[in-house]
Structures are given as C-alpha cells and as structure tokens.
Amino acid sequence: MSASSGFRLAKTLGLAAVVASAVTQEYGAGINFVVPQSLGVYPDIGALVPLAMFATGLVIFLKVFLYARFSSAMPRAGSSYVWTVRALNLPLGFILHFVWWASITAAMGFIAFAFGNFLGNAMLNAGFAAGHTLLSKPGHLALGLAALWIIYGIHVAGIRDYGRLVVILLALVVATALTVGVIGFAADPAALLHTAAARTGIAFTRPAAAPPFDPHAFLAVCTLFIFAYGGLSGAPALSGETERAETVMPRGIVIAWLTSVVLFSLVAAALLHAVPWWAALDLIRHKHASLVTAPGIIGLAAPRPLAAALDLVIALIVGKTLAPQMVVTSRMVFAWAEDGLIPARFAETSRRRAPVAALTLTVVLASLFLVQATYIGWAFGIVARSVTILLVWLAVACAALNLRYNPRHASHGWSEPFRRGVMVVPVALLSIVVTIALIRSVLVLPHAPFYVQPLFQGGVMALIGTALYLRARRAAPDLAAITATLPLE
C-alpha cells in the first residue's frame, strides 16, 4: 500500500536505531568464543588476541568509509546491491547479492538452532531441568521457530517497533559487555585458575617466557576476526526507512563501528586477563574449551546467581541477532522487486508500511534452514557467508573506483561524492588488496567434504541466482533501463 508521498516504506527511524541495528547484528555468538577460536587454532598468538581484535577493527575502517560514502550518495533499502548494480553491472550485482542473501538466510536458521544450545545450557547452569528439553531436537526446533516467528511478528507490526526493540537490545549488549569487562578485569587470575584446576584436574604451569611474535599467526587471527565485524550491513539496509538518511546513515555506520571496536576489544582483553593465554591453552588442549568462552569464564569468576543471570542474557544476545538479519534479507528482496527482478508483490507494503511478502519469504526459508540444522547438523549455504562478506566488500570497492573514473557516470548525481576527496581511491585500493588476500584463506575448508565447501555451496547458489536473473531478463527486457536510475527507496 503506497503512501501519498509515493514512498511505501515508513521513513521514521533516527540515529539511535541505525547504530543499534548494526551493533546488534555484529555483537552475537562469535564474541563469546573469541579465546578458543583464536588460541585454539593459532596458539602462537599468545597474549596478543585483544590487540588482534583491535587491529582488525582498524582494518574494517576501510569498509566503514566506503559504506558511509555510498550511504550518503545512494541511501536505499537494497544498500550494497543497489550500489554495485548502479555502479558496476546488473547481473554481477544481483547474482553476488543473491548468494550473500541466501547465506545470511541460512545463517538465520543456524542461529535459531544455536539459540537453543545457549538457552538450554544457560537454564541447566541456573538449575532448571527444562534445559534438557530445549537441548533435544524437538526443543531446538520449537524454540528456534518461536524466535524466528516472534521476530517476524515484530517486523510486520512496523519499523517503529523494530527500532524500539534494537535500541533496547543495544542497551542490553552494552551492559553485558561492560559487565563481562568489569568481572574479567576484577578477577584474580590465580584464584580463578585454582578454581579451574579443582574442577578439571589440570596442573597449570606458567611458561618462562612469552612466545616470540609470529606475524603469520597474528594475521591469521585478524582474518578470523574480520567476520566478527560482518554485521555492518544491519545499518544501511535501513536506508529506506531512516529520516534524512543521506546524513544520518553515514554517521550511524561510523558510530556503530566505533562501538563495536570498543566492545569487542574490551571483552577480548577482559577474558584474557581473567584466564591468561597460557592457561587458556592448557584448558583448550585438555578438552575444556568451554571454560574459556565468555560464559565459562564468568562462571568461574562470578558468584553463581550473577553467572547464571549472565548466561541467560548471553543466550538472549545470541538469539537477538535474528532481528537485524531479517531486516537485511527482507529489504534485499524488496529492492529486487523494485528493480523488476522478482514479482512486484515483494515490494508491496502493508497498512503499517512493512514489506510483508519479503519478510514472509525470509522467515519461511530461515525456518526451513532451521529444520535442516536441527535434523542434519548443518545449513546449506552458511559456509559461503564468509566468502560473500568479502566479495561484497570487494565489489563495493570496485564500484567506488568505477564511479570515480568511468565517464559514463559523470552525469549521475550519485557519483559526485566519489569524484571529490582524496580518501576514496586509496581506501578502495586498500580494500581490494585486503579482500583478495583474505578470500584466499576462506575459499577452501581443509579436510572437509566437497558438499560443505564454500566454493561448492556458493557455486550452487550462484547458479540459482543466474537462473533467476535470466528468467527476469526474458520477462522484462528493459531491466537495464530500470536499473540505470536509483529506485525510489
């Protein structure tokens, strides 16, 4: 249902909701496993895990700069899809973003499944036997479906309700991160290791010296942490529903980045203060990696009631990631429909100005991926997410250079922010170098069968995207003309 202004989406959100949407998508399950994920794979990183997290955040500024510049020039619901299609090429932009969209939708199903793990274990730690039910397959499925469809209901109720929700969740994330930081830095490592030794039987021995700096291990850990900052897209997807998006969105992206860098670095430093790196390595090697996760360390360091409460809050933080992911995926579908690539009903909105058809498609597919994760153990397409995050960043960097130098864009108003300023070219070139270097590290999973390889799963989804594009081109030969201008929202 269109509004009298011609806009179908409600432009009601402000800076707080933009920041909250990005941070709540970024701060999820991954930060709780920062110690075992880094030290467990690259032990030579030693005590430099927090520094690697901070350094990675600085590298991510390259992406932040480009996203802020594009959000100022082309603030639209489809975000990077709209940018790359207008600046580069329609089939390239659509097929790449179809693979990205499918991988995020698969991730939603897997996160809905993981929510059951976190909440079930948190309830058991708090003394509630119902946690066993949540950890069963039917329990996983029921809880995951409930989470997905409750969030769907909030979205259908209107973007104002979503904005209120993510602002509340942002406050919860900040409070939890600060609490973890205070507990971690206030903990006495010797007393905590005494508790861990009594629980595990491990005799901890401090090494005589720290390992020498290993640049390979440091860079490899930075590569792992790149994906902790992958939720940045939670902000620009709201461009069609943000007041004064040309100015609010770039500010929101930068503030969200700064917030994430501070929170991630704080939590990483606090956890490794409470459990020194050498003790964390001993715990990981003796199959007690769960004790060096955020819930595990809090369980050792904090009083039992506080630890149990934080476990429940951390479980909620894991589940809340579904809310901004549903924004990203549904607004991508909305943008495809605006461009005529899929049926126009997916660009229609309800009385509350919500893209219900796009939201419904997203939640149904995420529910199917949840079923797959519950009963098969993995969700097809999720491993391609790490590759597509980098490929989209690479495409955005190339789009910035094309807007700068390609004369066919000289008459387009959206190219003007890229034709001025000295930072666009070096940031875009550095982004290309960084993404190409990182893509090599995630293209192939060692010792994994072919059907779970990112190349295979991404290739299958790219073929589906290609088929959809060819079908749309046959049905609407004027697609190129449609995508030569910016969509309304």
VOGU-3710 file (C-alpha; in Angstrom, 3 decimals, decimal comma):
1> msassgfrla> 0,000/0,000/0,000  1,686/3,196/-1,127  1,725/6,369/0,870  0,601/9,655/-0,620  4,233/10,714/-0,922  4,927/7,765/-3,203  7,063/6,038/-0,587  5,973/2,607/0,559  8,399/2,248/3,464  7,975/4,416/6,563
11> ktlglaavva> 10,826/6,894/6,985  10,672/7,109/10,768  13,979/5,848/12,189  16,697/8,014/13,670  20,375/7,722/14,526  19,912/5,520/17,608  18,054/2,809/15,669  20,636/2,841/12,870  23,514/2,358/15,321  21,592/-0,264/17,276
21> savtqeygag> 20,716/-2,283/14,172  24,361/-2,590/13,137  25,784/-3,301/16,598  23,118/-5,869/17,474  23,870/-7,736/14,254  27,625/-7,641/14,905  27,678/-8,489/18,616  26,426/-12,071/18,699  27,632/-15,582/19,389  31,136/-15,097/17,969
31> infvvpqslg> 32,469/-12,762/20,653  31,733/-15,378/23,327  34,173/-17,760/21,623  36,925/-15,246/20,852  39,511/-17,029/23,059  39,052/-20,669/21,923  38,561/-19,637/18,287  41,859/-17,742/18,215  44,209/-19,523/20,638  42,774/-22,932/19,829
41> vypdigalvp> 43,645/-22,560/16,148  46,715/-20,306/16,352  48,385/-20,833/19,772  51,402/-18,728/18,791  49,225/-15,608/19,001  49,762/-15,774/22,783  48,622/-12,706/24,681  48,041/-10,659/21,517  44,415/-11,729/20,965  42,950/-8,390/22,193
51> lamfatglvi> 45,454/-6,466/20,063  44,468/-8,556/17,026  40,798/-7,778/17,683  41,557/-4,052/17,904  43,810/-4,103/14,820  41,110/-5,895/12,836  38,658/-3,202/13,821  41,032/-0,591/12,415  41,265/-2,507/9,119  37,468/-2,637/8,976
61> flkvflyarf> 37,509/1,173/8,803  38,243/0,748/5,087  34,835/-0,911/4,678  33,197/1,592/7,020  34,476/4,516/4,949  33,105/3,059/1,711  29,741/2,129/3,229  29,373/5,577/4,764  30,197/7,262/1,456  27,753/5,082/-0,504
71> ssampragss> 25,042/5,559/2,136  25,399/9,291/1,666  25,245/9,051/-2,135  22,681/6,231/-2,560  20,683/5,692/0,650  18,365/2,898/-0,456  16,855/-0,211/1,166  18,904/-2,565/-1,005  22,167/-0,979/0,231  25,193/-2,660/-1,392
81> yvwtvralnl> 23,007/-4,401/-4,009  21,769/-1,023/-5,272  25,268/0,463/-5,125  27,005/-2,277/-7,110  24,251/-2,651/-9,714  24,214/1,097/-10,459  27,981/1,498/-10,383  29,079/-1,775/-11,983  26,762/-4,280/-13,595  23,244/-5,658/-13,071
91> plgfilhfvw> 23,877/-9,420/-13,417  27,064/-9,243/-11,332  25,404/-7,223/-8,580  22,276/-9,373/-8,449  23,956/-12,797/-8,556  26,566/-11,825/-5,950  23,923/-10,460/-3,612  21,645/-13,429/-4,187  24,418/-15,705/-2,891  25,020/-13,322/0,015
101> wasitaamgf> 21,289/-13,156/0,795  20,956/-16,949/0,718  23,949/-17,374/3,034  22,516/-14,882/5,555  19,129/-16,616/5,428  20,894/-19,931/6,085  22,766/-18,288/8,956  19,434/-17,196/10,440  18,307/-20,821/10,537  21,566/-21,886/12,157
111> iafafgnflg> 21,455/-19,065/14,733  17,881/-20,058/15,605  19,278/-23,554/16,220  22,257/-22,254/18,245  19,878/-20,181/20,355  18,560/-23,475/21,743  22,092/-24,552/22,697  22,831/-21,325/24,539  19,468/-21,051/26,280  19,330/-24,759/27,171
121> namlnagfaa> 22,806/-24,729/28,709  22,086/-21,437/30,482  18,953/-22,929/32,043  20,840/-26,037/33,158  23,556/-23,871/34,717  20,826/-21,933/36,515  19,379/-25,174/37,879  16,355/-25,516/35,570  15,849/-29,075/34,308  13,802/-27,707/31,383
131> ghtllskpgh> 17,141/-27,003/29,724  17,324/-30,683/28,768  14,111/-30,275/26,763  15,498/-27,280/24,874  18,649/-29,233/24,002  16,627/-32,033/22,380  15,914/-31,894/18,647  12,204/-31,113/19,111  13,176/-28,484/21,683  15,683/-26,896/19,306
141> lalglaalwi> 13,083/-26,785/16,553  10,270/-25,413/18,712  12,413/-22,703/20,317  14,042/-21,725/17,016  10,700/-21,454/15,235  9,294/-19,410/18,106  12,249/-16,999/17,938  12,005/-16,592/14,160  8,267/-16,039/14,059  8,129/-13,734/17,087
151> iygihvagir> 10,732/-11,510/15,430  8,752/-11,752/12,186  5,683/-10,513/14,084  7,630/-7,528/15,414  8,757/-6,640/11,893  5,245/-6,966/10,482  3,982/-4,643/13,225  6,076/-1,870/11,693  9,586/-0,473/11,580  8,985/1,726/14,645
161> dygrlvvill> 8,594/-1,389/16,787  11,785/-2,834/15,311  13,617/0,405/16,076  12,479/0,344/19,699  13,478/-3,321/20,000  17,032/-2,902/18,713  17,652/0,180/20,861  16,670/-1,873/23,931  18,857/-4,733/22,713  21,778/-2,344/22,170
171> alvvataltv> 21,490/-1,229/25,793  21,487/-4,899/26,827  24,564/-5,625/24,685  26,500/-2,661/26,098  25,517/-3,521/29,677  26,533/-7,156/29,194  29,871/-6,274/27,581  30,656/-3,813/30,369  29,691/-6,399/32,995  31,934/-9,001/31,376
181> gvigfaadpa> 34,687/-6,391/31,249  34,344/-5,467/34,927  34,205/-9,106/36,063  37,120/-10,084/33,828  39,423/-7,271/34,928  38,388/-7,544/38,580  39,038/-11,290/38,677  42,153/-12,609/40,398  43,741/-14,887/37,758  45,471/-17,015/40,404
191> allhtaaart> 42,232/-17,640/42,303  40,346/-18,329/39,096  42,962/-20,845/37,934  42,804/-22,531/41,338  39,055/-22,985/40,799  39,623/-24,244/37,259  42,303/-26,684/38,445  39,982/-28,081/41,118  37,259/-28,548/38,519  39,401/-30,070/35,759
201> giaftrpaaa> 42,429/-31,602/37,489  44,830/-29,631/35,265  48,133/-28,500/36,780  48,684/-25,079/35,211  52,288/-24,051/34,591  53,248/-20,544/33,541  55,869/-20,594/30,749  59,225/-18,979/31,382  58,697/-16,546/28,510  56,006/-15,497/26,089
211> ppfdphafla> 56,293/-16,922/22,561  58,083/-14,666/20,059  55,888/-12,521/17,864  54,587/-14,601/14,948  53,315/-12,323/12,160  51,645/-15,245/10,375  49,630/-16,189/13,480  48,737/-12,544/14,117  47,466/-12,004/10,567  45,620/-15,329/10,593
221> vctlfifayg> 43,780/-14,382/13,782  42,935/-10,987/12,285  41,429/-12,873/9,350  39,234/-14,851/11,756  38,109/-11,657/13,456  37,152/-9,950/10,173  33,899/-11,888/10,297  33,111/-10,706/13,821  32,622/-7,281/12,227  30,438/-8,652/9,418
231> glsgapalsg> 27,181/-7,236/10,783  27,787/-3,726/9,479  25,068/-4,285/6,842  22,453/-4,042/9,596  22,651/-0,245/9,266  22,495/0,614/5,523  19,622/-1,856/4,978  17,506/0,680/6,901  18,278/3,495/4,450  14,752/3,358/3,012
241> eteraetvmp> 13,257/3,846/6,483  15,558/6,448/8,016  14,798/10,151/8,232  17,413/12,287/6,452  19,235/9,092/5,519  21,870/10,985/3,498  23,330/12,408/6,714  22,050/10,085/9,452  23,148/6,810/7,848  26,880/7,648/7,401
251> rgiviawlts> 27,059/8,908/10,990  25,287/5,806/12,238  27,671/3,478/10,407  30,745/5,193/11,870  29,326/5,256/15,412  28,336/1,578/15,150  31,869/0,714/14,030  33,450/2,627/16,906  31,075/0,989/19,386  31,830/-2,494/18,067
261> vvlfslvaaa> 35,606/-1,990/18,144  35,476/-0,789/21,751  33,137/-3,558/22,961  34,932/-6,364/21,116  38,376/-5,241/22,287  37,144/-4,759/25,861  35,623/-8,247/26,080  38,664/-9,922/24,493  41,058/-8,137/26,876  38,908/-8,876/29,938
271> llhavpwwaa> 38,601/-12,580/29,163  42,348/-12,992/28,672  43,071/-11,045/31,836  40,901/-13,416/33,847  42,399/-16,522/32,220  45,951/-15,869/30,927  46,704/-17,119/27,434  48,921/-19,972/28,608  46,238/-21,261/30,985  43,610/-20,909/28,267
281> ldlirhkhas> 45,802/-23,052/26,004  46,032/-25,752/28,685  42,248/-25,776/29,060  41,728/-25,995/25,298  44,283/-28,801/24,903  42,647/-30,807/27,708  39,192/-30,560/26,068  37,867/-27,880/28,418  37,484/-25,121/25,814  34,013/-24,301/27,184
291> lvtapgiigl> 35,714/-22,829/30,271  37,447/-20,149/28,189  34,287/-18,894/26,496  32,659/-15,794/27,957  30,000/-17,821/29,840  32,668/-20,273/31,050  34,999/-17,614/32,420  32,124/-15,724/34,026  31,034/-18,995/35,611  34,483/-19,342/37,186
301> aaprplaaal> 34,876/-15,710/38,228  31,421/-14,503/39,274  29,045/-15,563/42,058  26,713/-18,319/40,876  23,495/-16,201/40,736  25,228/-13,489/38,677  26,867/-16,063/36,397  23,511/-17,791/35,837  21,817/-14,476/35,030  24,586/-13,526/32,593
311> dlvialivgk> 24,318/-16,924/30,906  20,640/-16,249/30,227  21,370/-12,737/28,947  24,140/-14,028/26,657  21,694/-16,602/25,262  19,259/-13,776/24,506  22,058/-11,784/22,843  22,751/-14,743/20,554  19,085/-15,009/19,571  18,604/-11,275/19,066
321> tlapqmvvts> 20,907/-11,347/16,017  17,931/-12,681/14,064  16,157/-9,311/14,225  18,660/-7,208/12,207  19,371/-10,128/9,872  15,683/-10,214/8,972  15,905/-6,520/8,078  18,891/-7,099/5,787  17,385/-10,073/3,960  13,849/-8,718/3,584
331> rmvfawaedg> 14,974/-5,297/2,334  17,210/-7,009/-0,211  14,155/-8,865/-1,534  12,239/-5,557/-1,537  14,986/-3,949/-3,653  14,998/-6,819/-6,168  11,253/-6,402/-6,601  11,668/-2,640/-7,100  14,074/-3,408/-9,948  11,707/-5,931/-11,546
341> liparfaets> 13,906/-8,970/-10,909  11,222/-10,774/-8,902  7,420/-10,291/-8,721  6,257/-6,799/-7,752  4,263/-8,069/-4,757  7,543/-8,368/-2,849  7,854/-4,560/-2,991  4,348/-4,004/-1,640  3,858/-2,900/1,944  1,087/-3,314/4,488
351> rrrapvaalt> -1,009/-0,698/6,242  1,856/-0,433/8,741  4,291/0,144/5,843  6,056/-3,215/6,337  7,181/-5,327/3,321  5,188/-8,352/4,490  5,738/-10,544/1,416  9,518/-10,026/1,593  9,512/-10,711/5,330  7,398/-13,841/4,873
361> ltvvlaslfl> 9,722/-15,248/2,220  12,680/-14,656/4,527  11,173/-16,251/7,633  9,847/-19,289/5,750  13,258/-20,007/4,217  15,019/-19,412/7,551  12,595/-21,872/9,159  13,486/-24,492/6,549  17,193/-23,921/7,212  16,455/-24,347/10,931
371> vqatyigwaf> 14,866/-27,735/10,221  17,954/-28,710/8,229  20,318/-27,580/11,000  18,283/-29,451/13,619  17,985/-32,796/11,888  21,037/-32,851/9,584  23,503/-30,835/11,632  24,341/-28,029/9,214  22,559/-25,498/7,000  23,353/-25,483/3,278
381> givarsvtil> 24,932/-22,206/2,230  26,090/-20,947/5,609  29,776/-21,626/4,907  29,581/-19,341/1,865  28,831/-16,356/4,114  32,484/-15,708/4,944  33,338/-15,593/1,235  30,362/-13,442/0,246  31,048/-10,895/3,006  34,459/-10,329/1,429
391> lvwlavacaa> 33,183/-10,460/-2,163  30,538/-7,814/-1,447  33,185/-5,601/0,176  35,408/-6,140/-2,883  32,550/-5,268/-5,252  31,754/-2,098/-3,291  35,416/-1,026/-3,523  35,426/-1,622/-7,289  32,142/0,288/-7,559  33,707/3,292/-5,817
401> lnlrynprha> 36,602/3,350/-8,297  34,233/2,974/-11,239  32,152/5,925/-10,077  35,353/7,924/-9,731  36,868/7,227/-13,130  34,224/5,893/-15,538  32,955/8,783/-17,705  29,520/7,170/-18,133  28,818/8,075/-14,502  29,887/11,713/-14,851
411> shgwsepfrr> 26,289/12,884/-15,279  24,952/10,842/-12,361  24,452/12,784/-9,165  25,296/9,758/-7,070  28,875/9,716/-8,407  29,661/13,205/-7,111  30,738/12,132/-3,568  33,245/9,743/-5,171  34,738/12,322/-7,517  35,838/14,587/-4,691
421> gvmvvpvall> 38,065/13,957/-1,710  41,475/12,322/-1,563  40,497/9,267/0,501  38,227/7,417/-1,938  40,928/5,973/-4,185  43,441/4,811/-1,531  40,670/3,330/0,642  39,159/1,487/-2,323  42,546/0,172/-3,466  43,486/-0,981/0,039
431> sivvtialir> 40,084/-2,664/0,337  40,758/-4,595/-2,861  44,150/-5,748/-1,564  42,733/-6,780/1,832  39,709/-8,629/0,469  41,626/-10,550/-2,195  44,211/-11,609/0,389  41,510/-12,749/2,806  39,346/-14,510/0,216  42,191/-16,933/-0,441
441> svlvlphapf> 42,084/-18,037/3,194  38,367/-18,910/3,255  37,732/-20,378/-0,197  38,623/-23,931/0,836  37,945/-25,664/4,153  40,741/-28,178/4,836  39,734/-31,805/5,376  36,043/-31,068/4,667  33,909/-32,946/2,095  33,087/-31,157/-1,147
451> yvqplfqggv> 29,429/-30,520/-0,271  30,330/-28,280/2,681  32,990/-26,328/0,798  32,267/-22,586/0,317  33,120/-22,873/-3,383  30,600/-25,665/-3,936  27,761/-24,166/-1,905  28,393/-20,684/-3,244  28,529/-22,068/-6,785  25,177/-23,815/-6,395
461> maligtalyl> 23,543/-20,625/-5,133  25,194/-18,595/-7,903  23,641/-20,941/-10,477  20,222/-20,425/-8,895  20,785/-16,661/-8,933  21,831/-16,803/-12,584  18,673/-18,724/-13,480  16,525/-16,144/-11,676  18,290/-13,295/-13,464  17,864/-14,887/-16,901
471> rarraapdla> 14,184/-15,512/-16,178  13,717/-11,878/-15,135  15,520/-10,605/-18,234  13,254/-12,659/-20,509  10,174/-11,339/-18,719  11,373/-7,713/-18,662  13,833/-6,857/-21,463  14,084/-3,269/-20,144  15,833/-4,272/-16,904  18,957/-2,349/-17,877
481> aitatlple> 16,945/0,844/-18,294  15,193/0,310/-14,953  18,481/-0,110/-13,099  20,103/2,886/-14,800  18,419/5,125/-12,231  18,066/4,847/-8,474  14,948/3,178/-7,057  12,559/5,352/-5,083  13,527/3,911/-1,713
//
